[in-house]
Amino acid sequence: MPRIMVGSEGRTEHSLYYEDFGTGPAVVFVSGWPLTQTSWEAQVRAFVETGHRVVTFDRRGFGRSTRAWTGYDHDTLADDLYGLLEGLDITGASLVGFSSGCGEITRCLAAHGSSRVDAVVLAAPLVVAPGDELLADLLTAAHRHRVPLLDSVLTRFFSVDGACVLDEPTRRHHLHLAACASAKATTDSLAAWADSHRPADLAGTDVPALIVHGACDAFMPYEVSGAVVAGALADSRTVLVPQAPHGAHLTHPHQWNEAVLGFLRA
């Protein structure tokens, strides 16, 4: 399996599993908690067929990457992302993140600069403050009832007006992959949400950005999320996907892909 080494912990080396297809301008997809790189299946084909090099990967502790004991803070996850870019010698990249993956992207730019990055796409970005009631409730459930929590979250991610709009076999597929992640990774990276939104990271983002958001996102509504992020960026545009939930790239892939590809062509 293709892997990039990103560090070590005692006797254990940490590596990220990745997939790399196509040729052309690079697009690197960063999945959101608790999903894996398989959540980008509907994007990989579309972007490769329109002339892009497409890279997806599993963050540490999830999917086929190393089940590290530590390193689930946003600083380390951002370093992991940069290690992937550096290890694969990716330049001129567009970084595309979903949910918590957006914070990893903006932290990566803040820590490492934009010499390898030309643009970013932030899909349904998280805006969560320390002490947030949603985060506190999720963390309590994660420590006591991890799999039922994941089941609940992966229903809310894909629901519009209280009804899940993602087909059940696909939802359960992603639930299975999420449940197979390291329990430590699941809880620690969830706790890191409290540090995922730093205005300074956004203010320092010096490349064009697209905010793409489900218009019916009940998990992280646009008004308290995408709109806040867009207002903090120097150069951004916004697309709302009609009738779409938080995980719009899975439920409305055609509209979502068209929005992102249109931005990358501009």
C-alpha positions in Angstrom: 0.0 0.0 0.0 1.3 3.5 -0.8 2.4 5.3 2.4 4.2 8.5 3.4 6.2 8.6 6.6 5.3 11.5 8.8 7.0 10.8 12.1 7.6 8.4 14.9 6.6 7.7 18.5 9.0 5.6 20.5 9.5 2.4 18.5 6.6 3.1 16.1 6.9 5.0 12.8 3.8 6.9 11.7 2.7 6.7 8.1 -0.3 8.0 6.1 -2.0 5.8 3.6 -2.7 7.7 0.4 -4.1 7.2 -3.2 -2.7 9.3 -6.1 -4.4 9.2 -9.5 -4.4 11.3 -12.7 -2.2 14.0 -14.1 -2.4 17.7 -14.2 -2.9 20.3 -11.5 -3.0 18.6 -8.1 -6.1 18.5 -5.9 -5.5 17.1 -2.4 -8.7 16.1 -0.5 -8.7 16.3 3.3 -11.6 14.3 4.9 -13.4 15.4 8.0 -13.8 13.6 11.2 -14.8 10.7 11.5 -14.6 9.9 7.7 -11.8 8.4 5.7 -10.4 9.1 2.2 -13.1 6.8 0.8 -15.6 9.6 1.5 -14.2 11.3 -1.6 -15.1 8.5 -4.1 -17.6 10.7 -5.9 -14.9 13.3 -6.4 -12.0 11.2 -7.5 -13.4 10.1 -10.9 -14.9 13.5 -11.7 -11.7 15.4 -11.0 -9.3 12.9 -12.7 -11.5 12.9 -15.8 -11.4 16.7 -15.9 -7.6 16.7 -16.0 -6.5 16.8 -12.4 -4.0 14.8 -10.3 -6.1 13.7 -7.3 -4.6 12.7 -4.0 -6.7 11.4 -1.1 -5.4 10.1 2.2 -6.4 8.8 5.6 -5.4 11.0 8.6 -3.5 9.3 11.4 -5.5 6.8 13.4 -8.2 6.4 10.7 -8.6 4.1 7.7 -5.3 2.4 6.7 -3.0 5.0 8.3 -1.0 4.2 11.4 -3.0 4.0 14.6 -0.8 6.5 16.5 -1.4 7.1 20.3 -0.8 10.8 20.1 -0.8 13.6 17.5 -4.5 14.3 17.1 -4.2 18.1 17.7 -4.6 20.4 14.7 -0.9 21.4 14.8 0.3 17.8 14.3 -2.5 17.0 11.8 -1.5 20.1 9.8 2.1 18.9 9.9 1.0 15.5 8.6 -0.7 17.2 5.7 2.4 19.2 4.9 4.5 16.1 5.1 2.2 14.5 2.5 2.7 17.5 0.2 6.4 17.5 0.7 6.8 13.7 0.5 4.9 13.6 -2.8 6.6 16.8 -4.1 3.2 18.4 -4.7 3.3 22.0 -5.8 0.6 24.3 -7.2 -2.0 22.3 -5.2 -5.6 23.0 -4.5 -6.4 21.8 -1.0 -10.0 20.7 -0.5 -11.2 20.1 3.0 -14.5 19.0 4.6 -15.7 19.9 8.0 -12.8 19.5 10.5 -10.4 19.0 7.5 -10.8 22.7 6.8 -9.1 23.6 10.0 -6.2 21.3 9.1 -5.8 23.1 5.8 -5.8 26.6 7.3 -3.4 25.6 10.1 -1.1 24.0 7.5 -0.9 27.3 5.6 -0.4 29.2 8.8 2.5 26.9 9.9 4.1 26.2 6.6 3.1 28.9 4.2 1.6 28.6 0.7 4.6 27.9 -1.4 3.1 24.5 -2.4 -0.6 25.7 -2.5 -2.4 27.8 -5.1 -6.0 27.7 -3.7 -8.2 26.2 -1.0 -11.7 24.9 -0.9 -13.4 24.8 2.6 -16.5 22.7 2.6 -18.8 23.2 5.6 -16.0 24.4 7.8 -16.2 23.9 11.6 -16.5 26.9 13.8 -16.4 25.5 17.4 -15.3 27.5 20.4 -13.9 25.9 23.6 -16.8 25.1 25.9 -19.2 24.8 23.0 -22.3 22.7 24.1 -22.3 20.7 20.9 -18.7 19.7 21.4 -19.2 18.9 25.1 -22.1 16.6 24.3 -20.3 14.8 21.5 -17.2 14.2 23.7 -19.3 12.8 26.6 -20.9 10.4 24.1 -17.7 9.5 22.4 -16.1 8.3 25.7 -19.1 6.3 26.8 -20.8 5.1 23.6 -18.4 5.6 20.7 -20.1 3.6 18.0 -23.7 4.8 18.8 -22.3 8.4 18.7 -20.8 7.8 15.3 -24.1 6.4 14.1 -25.9 9.5 15.3 -23.3 11.9 13.8 -23.3 10.2 10.4 -27.1 10.5 10.3 -27.0 14.2 11.3 -24.2 14.9 8.7 -26.5 13.8 5.9 -29.9 14.9 7.1 -32.2 17.7 5.7 -35.2 18.7 7.8 -34.6 15.7 10.1 -34.5 13.1 7.3 -31.3 11.4 6.1 -30.9 12.0 2.4 -27.9 9.6 1.9 -28.9 6.1 1.0 -28.6 3.8 4.0 -26.1 1.3 2.6 -23.6 4.1 1.9 -24.2 5.7 5.3 -23.6 2.3 7.0 -20.5 1.8 4.9 -19.0 5.0 6.2 -20.2 4.2 9.7 -18.3 0.9 9.6 -15.1 2.6 8.4 -15.4 5.2 11.2 -16.1 2.6 13.8 -12.9 0.8 12.7 -10.7 3.8 13.6 -8.6 3.9 16.7 -10.9 4.8 19.7 -8.1 7.1 20.9 -8.0 8.9 17.5 -11.8 9.2 17.5 -12.0 11.0 20.9 -8.8 13.0 20.7 -9.4 14.4 17.2 -12.9 15.3 18.3 -11.6 17.1 21.3 -9.3 19.0 18.9 -12.3 20.7 17.4 -12.1 23.3 20.1 -8.9 24.5 18.4 -9.9 24.1 14.8 -11.0 27.6 14.2 -8.3 30.3 14.7 -9.0 33.7 13.1 -5.3 34.2 12.7 -5.0 31.2 10.5 -7.8 32.5 8.3 -6.3 36.0 8.2 -3.0 34.6 7.1 -4.5 32.5 4.2 -3.1 34.3 1.2 -4.5 32.2 -1.6 -8.0 32.3 -3.2 -10.6 30.3 -1.3 -14.0 28.8 -2.0 -16.5 28.2 0.7 -19.0 25.5 -0.4 -21.8 24.7 2.0 -25.0 22.8 2.1 -27.8 25.3 2.2 -29.7 23.0 4.6 -26.8 22.1 6.8 -28.3 21.6 10.3 -25.2 20.2 11.9 -23.0 23.3 11.2 -25.3 26.0 9.7 -23.8 28.3 7.1 -24.7 31.4 9.2 -22.5 30.3 12.1 -19.8 28.5 10.0 -19.2 29.2 6.4 -20.3 32.8 6.6 -17.9 33.4 9.5 -15.0 31.8 7.7 -15.7 33.7 4.5 -15.8 37.0 6.3 -12.3 36.3 7.8 -10.7 35.5 4.4 -9.0 38.1 2.2 -10.0 36.5 -1.1 -13.0 34.2 -1.0 -16.2 33.3 -2.8 -19.1 31.2 -1.6 -21.4 28.6 -3.2 -24.4 27.2 -1.3 -25.7 23.9 -2.6 -29.5 23.9 -2.6 -31.3 21.4 -0.3 -28.0 19.9 0.7 -26.8 18.9 4.3 -23.4 19.1 6.0 -21.9 16.2 3.9 -23.0 17.7 0.6 -20.1 16.2 -1.4 -21.7 12.7 -0.7 -25.4 13.5 -1.0 -25.2 16.1 -3.9 -21.9 15.2 -5.7 -22.9 16.6 -9.1 -23.7 20.1 -7.8 -20.8 20.0 -5.4 -18.3 18.9 -8.0 -19.5 21.5 -10.5 -19.1 24.3 -7.9 -15.5 23.2 -7.0 -14.4 22.5 -10.5 -15.8 25.9 -11.6 -13.8 27.6 -9.0 -10.6 25.8 -9.9 -11.1 26.7 -13.6 -11.6 30.4 -12.8 
